[in-house]
């Protein structure tokens, strides 16, 4: 399915942050191997909280993705981001403050991973046909 993208993204750098956060939510191996792990001498850290803050606070594509069009999201991405909000919000509300391992072992987490995977695919498809890529 080809998505016709018509608007140019205003903040491509913020979009890249969203893509990386969505990629983190879509990758259970990354979650198990990297989230919450600090390594001496490694200038990299990632965890659930960081990615939640990117989506909700820093870039504000959730909980209302339509407000991020066309600054960060394309209109074609709004439906899948609504689905991501619907998958993620109940777990965030129910498990607030728990360690990352509790979130990723919750039976509902597979829906988050699957929805994030689909969101990432939609974003990549939009970017492949969008003049916003790289500028």
Backbone as a printed PyTorch tensor [residue, N CA C, xyz], in Angstrom:
tensor([[[  0.8470,  -1.1750,   0.0000],
         [  0.0000,   0.0000,   0.0000],
         [  0.8930,   1.2390,   0.0000]],

        [[  0.7420,   2.0690,  -0.9730],
         [  1.5050,   3.3090,  -1.1000],
         [  0.7490,   4.4250,  -0.3890]],

        [[  1.4440,   5.1250,   0.4820],
         [  0.8450,   6.2540,   1.1860],
         [  1.2300,   7.5370,   0.4760]],

        [[  0.2340,   8.3160,   0.0820],
         [  0.5080,   9.5940,  -0.5710],
         [  0.7720,  10.6430,   0.5020]],

        [[  1.9940,  11.1300,   0.5570],
         [  2.3910,  12.1130,   1.5570],
         [  2.4190,  13.4730,   0.8850]],

        [[  1.7070,  14.4220,   1.4660],
         [  1.6110,  15.7280,   0.8320],
         [  2.2870,  16.8370,   1.6270]],

        [[  2.3670,  16.6970,   2.9360],
         [  2.9250,  17.7900,   3.7340],
         [  4.3920,  17.5570,   4.0750]],

        [[  5.1070,  18.6450,   4.2360],
         [  6.5190,  18.5820,   4.6340],
         [  6.5850,  18.6790,   6.1510]],

        [[  7.4320,  17.8720,   6.7520],
         [  7.6320,  17.8740,   8.1970],
         [  8.4110,  19.1310,   8.5920]],

        [[  7.9100,  19.8370,   9.6020],
         [  8.5330,  21.0750,  10.0580],
         [  9.7840,  20.8110,  10.8820]],

        [[  9.7430,  19.7740,  11.7240],
         [ 10.8500,  19.4670,  12.6350],
         [ 11.3870,  18.0560,  12.3920]],

        [[ 12.1960,  17.8870,  11.3420],
         [ 12.6920,  16.5380,  11.0210],
         [ 13.5790,  15.9440,  12.1190]],

        [[ 14.2760,  16.7780,  12.8830],
         [ 15.1230,  16.2430,  13.9590],
         [ 14.2630,  15.6120,  15.0540]],

        [[ 13.1480,  16.2550,  15.3670],
         [ 12.2380,  15.6790,  16.3690],
         [ 11.6070,  14.4000,  15.8280]],

        [[ 11.3110,  14.3890,  14.5470],
         [ 10.7570,  13.1860,  13.9320],
         [ 11.7350,  12.0230,  14.0730]],

        [[ 13.0180,  12.2950,  13.8830],
         [ 14.0160,  11.2370,  14.0400],
         [ 14.0270,  10.7020,  15.4700]],

        [[ 13.8210,  11.5630,  16.4520],
         [ 13.7340,  11.1100,  17.8460],
         [ 12.5260,  10.1960,  18.0300]],

        [[ 11.4020,  10.5780,  17.4240],
         [ 10.1930,   9.7510,  17.5120],
         [ 10.4370,   8.4010,  16.8510]],

        [[ 11.0640,   8.4030,  15.6840],
         [ 11.3540,   7.1460,  14.9870],
         [ 12.2100,   6.2400,  15.8670]],

        [[ 13.2200,   6.7960,  16.5090],
         [ 14.0940,   5.9810,  17.3670],
         [ 13.3320,   5.4590,  18.5890]],

        [[ 12.4470,   6.2610,  19.1580],
         [ 11.6440,   5.7950,  20.2940],
         [ 10.6930,   4.6840,  19.8580]],

        [[ 10.0250,   4.8700,  18.7320],
         [  9.1160,   3.8410,  18.2200],
         [  9.9090,   2.5670,  17.9040]],

        [[ 11.0940,   2.7270,  17.3330],
         [ 11.9480,   1.5670,  17.0400],
         [ 12.2840,   0.8130,  18.3310]],

        [[ 12.5620,   1.5570,  19.4060],
         [ 12.8620,   0.9170,  20.6930],
         [ 11.6520,   0.1380,  21.2110]],

        [[ 10.4580,   0.7010,  21.0590],
         [  9.2450,  -0.0010,  21.4960],
         [  8.9490,  -1.2160,  20.6200]],

        [[  9.4310,  -1.2080,  19.3910],
         [  9.1570,  -2.3050,  18.4580],
         [ 10.1450,  -3.4600,  18.5760]],

        [[ 11.1910,  -3.3060,  19.3790],
         [ 12.2790,  -4.2780,  19.3920],
         [ 12.4640,  -4.9100,  20.7790]],

        [[ 11.8410,  -6.0750,  21.0310],
         [ 11.9560,  -6.7070,  22.3490],
         [ 13.3920,  -7.0870,  22.7010]],

        [[ 14.1990,  -7.4480,  21.7100],
         [ 15.6040,  -7.7730,  21.9980],
         [ 16.3260,  -6.5320,  22.5320]],

        [[ 16.1020,  -5.3980,  21.9050],
         [ 16.7070,  -4.1410,  22.3690],
         [ 16.2500,  -3.8260,  23.7990]],

        [[ 14.9800,  -4.0330,  24.0690],
         [ 14.4400,  -3.7590,  25.4030],
         [ 15.1310,  -4.6210,  26.4540]],

        [[ 15.2950,  -5.9050,  26.1640],
         [ 15.9220,  -6.8140,  27.1270],
         [ 17.4190,  -6.5540,  27.2810]],

        [[ 18.0830,  -6.1980,  26.1840],
         [ 19.5380,  -6.0780,  26.2270],
         [ 20.0380,  -4.6710,  26.5670]],

        [[ 19.2650,  -3.6320,  26.3140],
         [ 19.7610,  -2.2750,  26.4870],
         [ 19.0280,  -1.4400,  27.5330]],

        [[ 17.7240,  -1.6430,  27.6870],
         [ 16.9680,  -0.7720,  28.5780],
         [ 17.4720,  -0.8970,  30.0070]],

        [[ 17.8320,   0.2370,  30.5840],
         [ 18.2390,   0.2930,  31.9770],
         [ 19.6330,  -0.2150,  32.2470]],

        [[ 20.4190,  -0.4470,  31.2240],
         [ 21.7760,  -0.9660,  31.3950],
         [ 22.7850,   0.1720,  31.2490]],

        [[ 23.5430,   0.3940,  32.2790],
         [ 24.6140,   1.3820,  32.2240],
         [ 25.9330,   0.6420,  32.0940]],

        [[ 26.7350,   1.0490,  31.1400],
         [ 28.0450,   0.4260,  30.9460],
         [ 29.1150,   1.5040,  31.0460]],

        [[ 30.0920,   1.2440,  31.8660],
         [ 31.2170,   2.1660,  32.0320],
         [ 31.8900,   2.4180,  30.6910]],

        [[ 32.1200,   3.6880,  30.3790],
         [ 32.8100,   4.0540,  29.1610],
         [ 31.9440,   4.0670,  27.9100]],

        [[ 30.6760,   3.7280,  28.0330],
         [ 29.7740,   3.7290,  26.8800],
         [ 28.8750,   4.9580,  26.9820]],

        [[ 28.9010,   5.7760,  25.9600],
         [ 28.1170,   7.0030,  25.9490],
         [ 26.7410,   6.7410,  25.3370]],

        [[ 25.9820,   5.8150,  25.9350],
         [ 24.6620,   5.4630,  25.4270],
         [ 23.8410,   4.9110,  26.5800]],

        [[ 22.6120,   5.3670,  26.6860],
         [ 21.7060,   4.8560,  27.6960],
         [ 20.3050,   4.8800,  27.1090]],

        [[ 19.5250,   3.8750,  27.3940],
         [ 18.1650,   3.8110,  26.8900],
         [ 17.3110,   3.0730,  27.9100]],

        [[ 16.0870,   3.5150,  28.0710],
         [ 15.1330,   2.8110,  28.9200],
         [ 13.7180,   3.2010,  28.5430]],

        [[ 12.7590,   2.5590,  29.1810],
         [ 11.3470,   2.8220,  28.9190],
         [ 11.0100,   4.2800,  29.1670]],

        [[ 11.4410,   4.8270,  30.2820],
         [ 11.0960,   6.2040,  30.6480],
         [ 11.5730,   7.1960,  29.6000]],

        [[ 12.7820,   7.0270,  29.1380],
         [ 13.3350,   7.9230,  28.1200],
         [ 12.4480,   7.9230,  26.8750]],

        [[ 12.0450,   6.7550,  26.4150],
         [ 11.2340,   6.6490,  25.2050],
         [  9.8120,   7.1550,  25.4140]],

        [[  9.2550,   6.9250,  26.5910],
         [  7.9370,   7.4830,  26.9070],
         [  7.9970,   9.0140,  26.8860]],

        [[  9.0420,   9.5730,  27.4830],
         [  9.1720,  11.0350,  27.5010],
         [  9.3240,  11.6150,  26.0990]],

        [[ 10.0260,  10.9150,  25.2240],
         [ 10.1510,  11.4010,  23.8470],
         [  8.7800,  11.4850,  23.1930]],

        [[  7.9740,  10.4380,  23.3320],
         [  6.6690,  10.4050,  22.6660],
         [  5.6320,  11.3230,  23.3080]],

        [[  5.6340,  11.4160,  24.6400],
         [  4.5910,  12.1690,  25.3410],
         [  4.9920,  13.6000,  25.6930]],

        [[  6.2240,  13.8150,  26.0870],
         [  6.6070,  15.1160,  26.6290],
         [  7.4550,  15.9380,  25.6640]],

        [[  8.5140,  15.3430,  25.1530],
         [  9.4460,  16.0900,  24.3090],
         [  8.8440,  16.4190,  22.9450]],

        [[  8.3060,  15.4140,  22.2740],
         [  7.7790,  15.6010,  20.9180],
         [  6.2520,  15.6760,  20.8730]],

        [[  5.6040,  15.2530,  21.9120],
         [  4.1470,  15.3260,  22.0770],
         [  3.3540,  14.7380,  20.9080]],

        [[  3.8030,  13.5710,  20.4260],
         [  3.0230,  12.8760,  19.4000],
         [  1.9440,  12.0010,  20.0340]],

        [[  2.0510,  11.7760,  21.3310],
         [  1.0280,  11.0720,  22.1030],
         [  0.6730,  11.9650,  23.2850]],

        [[ -0.5370,  11.9570,  23.7480],
         [ -1.6430,  11.0600,  23.4230],
         [ -2.4840,  11.4900,  22.2220]],

        [[ -2.2650,  12.6850,  21.6720],
         [ -3.0890,  13.1830,  20.5670],
         [ -2.2180,  13.4440,  19.3430]],

        [[ -1.9890,  12.4150,  18.5360],
         [ -1.0620,  12.5390,  17.4150],
         [ -1.4800,  13.5740,  16.3690]],

        [[ -2.7680,  13.8230,  16.2410],
         [ -3.2120,  14.7790,  15.2200],
         [ -2.6480,  16.1790,  15.4550]],

        [[ -2.3010,  16.4940,  16.7040],
         [ -1.7180,  17.7850,  17.0150],
         [ -0.2740,  17.9260,  16.5350]],

        [[  0.3300,  16.8360,  16.0780],
         [  1.7190,  16.8450,  15.6170],
         [  1.8460,  16.8280,  14.1000]],

        [[  0.7340,  17.0480,  13.4090],
         [  0.7320,  17.0750,  11.9400],
         [  0.7350,  18.5320,  11.5040]],

        [[  1.6150,  18.9710,  10.6450],
         [  2.7390,  18.3190,   9.9890],
         [  4.0800,  18.6260,  10.6570]],

        [[  4.0580,  19.0370,  11.9030],
         [  5.3280,  19.3890,  12.5420],
         [  6.2480,  18.1800,  12.7010]],

        [[  5.6740,  17.0340,  13.1040],
         [  6.4770,  15.8290,  13.3450],
         [  5.9120,  14.6180,  12.6110]],

        [[  4.6060,  14.5240,  12.5440],
         [  3.9580,  13.3810,  11.9000],
         [  3.2740,  13.7890,  10.6070]],

        [[  3.1130,  12.8220,   9.7230],
         [  2.2790,  12.9820,   8.5360],
         [  0.8560,  12.5760,   8.9200]],

        [[ -0.1180,  13.1490,   8.2690],
         [ -1.5210,  12.8340,   8.5630],
         [ -1.7920,  11.3360,   8.4440]],

        [[ -1.1090,  10.6700,   7.5220],
         [ -1.3200,   9.2380,   7.3020],
         [ -0.8650,   8.4060,   8.4900]],

        [[ -0.0770,   8.9800,   9.3880],
         [  0.4480,   8.2510,  10.5370],
         [ -0.4430,   8.3650,  11.7750]],

        [[ -1.3760,   9.2730,  11.7500],
         [ -2.2210,   9.5020,  12.9260],
         [ -2.9610,   8.2390,  13.3720]],

        [[ -3.6080,   7.4830,  12.4910],
         [ -4.3310,   6.2920,  12.9630],
         [ -3.4500,   5.2850,  13.7020]],

        [[ -2.2600,   5.0150,  13.1950],
         [ -1.4060,   4.0230,  13.8650],
         [ -0.8760,   4.5840,  15.1850]],

        [[ -0.6670,   5.8850,  15.2830],
         [ -0.2430,   6.4610,  16.5570],
         [ -1.3810,   6.4620,  17.5690]],

        [[ -2.6190,   6.5610,  17.1150],
         [ -3.7580,   6.3920,  18.0310],
         [ -3.7640,   4.9610,  18.5720]],

        [[ -3.4980,   3.9970,  17.6860],
         [ -3.4210,   2.5980,  18.1280],
         [ -2.2900,   2.4040,  19.1320]],

        [[ -1.1510,   3.0440,  18.8830],
         [ -0.0280,   2.9350,  19.8140],
         [ -0.4060,   3.5130,  21.1740]],

        [[ -1.0690,   4.6380,  21.1800],
         [ -1.5570,   5.2310,  22.4440],
         [ -2.4940,   4.2650,  23.1590]],

        [[ -3.4100,   3.6420,  22.4070],
         [ -4.3740,   2.7120,  23.0130],
         [ -3.7050,   1.4530,  23.5580]],

        [[ -2.5910,   1.0460,  22.9770],
         [ -1.8570,  -0.1250,  23.4720],
         [ -0.9870,   0.2420,  24.6710]],

        [[ -0.3640,   1.4090,  24.6250],
         [  0.6210,   1.7960,  25.6280],
         [  0.0050,   2.4030,  26.8890]],

        [[ -0.9980,   3.2330,  26.7330],
         [ -1.5670,   3.9840,  27.8630],
         [ -2.0250,   3.0960,  29.0180]],

        [[ -2.7880,   2.0200,  28.7830],
         [ -3.2410,   1.2060,  29.9270],
         [ -2.0850,   0.6120,  30.7270]],

        [[ -1.0310,   0.2010,  30.0500],
         [  0.1180,  -0.3790,  30.7480],
         [  0.8370,   0.6970,  31.5490]],

        [[  1.0220,   1.8700,  30.9450],
         [  1.6720,   2.9690,  31.6650],
         [  0.8790,   3.3450,  32.9110]],

        [[ -0.4320,   3.4060,  32.7750],
         [ -1.2760,   3.7690,  33.9180],
         [ -1.2530,   2.6950,  35.0010]],

        [[ -1.3190,   1.4310,  34.6000],
         [ -1.3920,   0.3360,  35.5660],
         [ -0.0700,   0.0580,  36.2760]],

        [[  1.0410,   0.2220,  35.5760],
         [  2.3360,  -0.2000,  36.1180],
         [  3.2360,   0.9700,  36.5060]],

        [[  2.6840,   2.1310,  36.5750],
         [  3.4410,   3.3500,  36.8670],
         [  4.5260,   3.1370,  37.9170]],

        [[  5.7690,   3.4960,  37.5450],
         [  6.8660,   3.4480,  38.4950],
         [  7.5470,   2.0920,  38.6580]],

        [[  7.0530,   1.0800,  37.9860],
         [  7.6680,  -0.2510,  38.0810],
         [  8.9320,  -0.3020,  37.2250]],

        [[  9.8270,  -1.2420,  37.5210],
         [ 11.0190,  -1.4100,  36.6710],
         [ 10.6240,  -1.8230,  35.2480]],

        [[ 11.4820,  -1.5100,  34.2890],
         [ 11.2110,  -1.8280,  32.8820],
         [ 10.8570,  -3.2910,  32.6740]],

        [[ 11.5120,  -4.1900,  33.4230],
         [ 11.2700,  -5.6300,  33.2520],
         [  9.8050,  -5.9880,  33.5140]],

        [[  9.1630,  -5.2690,  34.4150],
         [  7.7530,  -5.5400,  34.7180],
         [  6.8850,  -5.1920,  33.5110]],

        [[  7.1940,  -4.0680,  32.8610],
         [  6.4360,  -3.6630,  31.6730],
         [  6.6000,  -4.6910,  30.5550]],

        [[  7.8490,  -5.0370,  30.2530],
         [  8.0840,  -5.9070,  29.0990],
         [  7.6510,  -7.3460,  29.3530]],

        [[  7.4360,  -7.7380,  30.6110],
         [  6.9080,  -9.0750,  30.8540],
         [  5.3950,  -9.1100,  31.0330]],

        [[  4.7660,  -7.9560,  30.9990],
         [  3.3040,  -7.8930,  31.0760],
         [  2.7220,  -8.5300,  29.8080]],

        [[  1.6710,  -9.3440,  29.9410],
         [  1.0910, -10.0020,  28.7600],
         [  0.6040,  -9.0190,  27.6890]],

        [[  0.2880,  -7.7970,  28.0820],
         [ -0.1910,  -6.8000,  27.1200],
         [  0.9550,  -6.1680,  26.3270]],

        [[  2.2050,  -6.3960,  26.7460],
         [  3.3350,  -5.7340,  26.1100],
         [  3.4880,  -6.1360,  24.6460]],

        [[  3.1230,  -7.3690,  24.3000],
         [  3.2540,  -7.8080,  22.9020],
         [  2.4080,  -6.9330,  21.9760]],

        [[  1.2850,  -6.4220,  22.4520],
         [  0.4700,  -5.5030,  21.6450],
         [  1.2230,  -4.1950,  21.4130]],

        [[  1.9290,  -3.7120,  22.4240],
         [  2.7470,  -2.5030,  22.2660],
         [  3.8230,  -2.7470,  21.2130]],

        [[  4.5290,  -3.8610,  21.3250],
         [  5.6030,  -4.1850,  20.3820],
         [  5.0450,  -4.2930,  18.9620]],

        [[  3.9520,  -5.0040,  18.7900],
         [  3.3640,  -5.1850,  17.4580],
         [  2.8710,  -3.8670,  16.8790]],

        [[  2.2260,  -3.0610,  17.6960],
         [  1.7210,  -1.7710,  17.2200],
         [  2.8730,  -0.8330,  16.8870]],

        [[  3.8990,  -0.8220,  17.7130],
         [  5.0730,   0.0070,  17.4260],
         [  5.7550,  -0.4390,  16.1370]],

        [[  5.8090,  -1.7360,  15.8940],
         [  6.3950,  -2.2500,  14.6500],
         [  5.6170,  -1.7440,  13.4410]],

        [[  4.3020,  -1.7740,  13.5510],
         [  3.4810,  -1.2760,  12.4470],
         [  3.6240,   0.2330,  12.2930]],

        [[  3.7320,   0.9640,  13.4120],
         [  3.9220,   2.4110,  13.3480],
         [  5.2530,   2.7430,  12.6740]],

        [[  6.2810,   2.0090,  13.0150],
         [  7.5890,   2.2220,  12.4050],
         [  7.5140,   1.9820,  10.8930]],

        [[  6.8260,   0.9320,  10.4860],
         [  6.6800,   0.6340,   9.0570],
         [  5.9350,   1.7570,   8.3330]],

        [[  4.8980,   2.2860,   8.9490],
         [  4.1370,   3.3800,   8.3300],
         [  5.0130,   4.6290,   8.2220]],

        [[  5.7690,   4.9330,   9.2730],
         [  6.6550,   6.1030,   9.2350],
         [  7.7040,   5.9490,   8.1380]],

        [[  8.2950,   4.7800,   8.0350],
         [  9.3080,   4.5450,   7.0100],
         [  8.7030,   4.6510,   5.6180]],

        [[  7.4980,   4.1360,   5.4520],
         [  6.8320,   4.2240,   4.1530],
         [  6.5390,   5.6760,   3.7920]],

        [[  6.0830,   6.4510,   4.7640],
         [  5.8320,   7.8720,   4.5110],
         [  7.1270,   8.5900,   4.1650]],

        [[  8.1850,   8.2860,   4.8780],
         [  9.4630,   8.9620,   4.6390],
         [ 10.0680,   8.5900,   3.2890]],

        [[  9.8400,   7.3820,   2.8370],
         [ 10.4000,   6.9750,   1.5430],
         [  9.7940,   7.7530,   0.3800]],

        [[  8.5890,   8.2610,   0.5670],
         [  7.9540,   9.0350,  -0.4930],
         [  7.8370,  10.5060,  -0.1430]],

        [[  8.4810,  10.9320,   0.9520],
         [  8.3050,  12.2870,   1.4520],
         [  9.5110,  13.1660,   1.1700]],

        [[  9.2770,  14.4150,   0.7910],
         [ 10.3910,  15.3400,   0.6430],
         [ 11.0040,  15.7390,   1.9850]],

        [[ 10.3600,  15.3560,   3.0970],
         [ 10.8670,  15.7050,   4.4330],
         [ 12.1160,  14.9240,   4.7870]],

        [[ 12.3390,  13.7930,   4.1680],
         [ 13.5090,  12.9590,   4.4740],
         [ 14.7760,  13.7300,   4.1290]],

        [[ 15.5860,  13.9330,   5.1370],
         [ 16.8350,  14.6210,   4.9190],
         [ 16.7000,  16.1200,   4.7850]],

        [[ 15.5590,  16.6760,   5.0740],
         [ 15.5230,  18.1200,   4.9660],
         [ 14.2190,  18.6530,   5.2790]]])
